[in-house]
Amino acid sequence: MKKIILIAAIVCSFSFGATAQKFAYVNTDYILDNIPEYADSQTQLDELSIQWQKEIEAKFTEIDKMYKNFQNEAILLPEDMKKKREEDIIKKEKEGKDLQKKRFGKDGDLFKKRQELIKPIQEKVYNAIDEISAAENYAVVFDKANNATLIYTNPKYDISEQVLDKLGYTYKPQQTPATKGKK
């Protein structure tokens, strides 16, 4: 019984303290979609990704060709030549996998380029949110992007456009359920 009373007291104290807090939310997808540098960076990353993927595919096409040639000639080759060809194919496969890891791995070239291009933009957005939060005295700012679990959000608490204003960008007003279909 004491535990129940203690838990009820704690819940009540938190609920009374929470009533004085101000909350807001942003949609970082919407914000980033309205920043031209972000779109340019994404395009640049996509182009690099395609270029590097073609490079890797060419490497594996070469390996596939080597393997098929080996299979066709294996019957005619002496044992030492077979072993040498197998080693060459294994070496090329390792090189291909290493290149793939170098370009697209956890700390690969694409990750580094993304950090170089996207991170400064994200930091500007975060700093603007931070400044607005401090000025407006928000206790918490949620991010509605990427299917965050916010069941209901009242548009009057959305500060996304305020963030874009702070960053000096023009934007298309967000479509909300209430404004969709209206002109």
Order of alpha helices (4+ residues) and beta strands (2+ residues): alpha-beta-alpha-alpha-alpha-alpha-beta-alpha
